[in-house]
């Protein structure tokens, strides 16, 4: 759900002349970041065990909610 919605946002926010560069940079960064986090998760599982690594990942997912934009006028769909 995130990728199509954010792709639409990127297309609307980027000038036509820069669209190819933005799309390429997004693709490269996305694939590199996914591989790096998978390797980090595997290393963490090697140290803490699978349950420990899942607990850390779950905690980081819950903590990431703090980075969401909270406040008035932030909702995209008429909030």
TAMOGI-V363630 format. One record per pair of residues at least 6 apart in sequence whose ideal C-beta (glycine too) atoms are under 6 Angstrom apart, sorted by the first residue. I is the first residue (numbers start at 1). J is the second residue. D is the distance in Angstrom with one decimal. If there is no record, write none. Layout:
# TAMOGI-V363630
I;J;D + I;J;D
This chain:
# TAMOGI-V363630
14;22;4.9 + 41;53;5.9 + 44;53;4.4 + 45;53;3.9
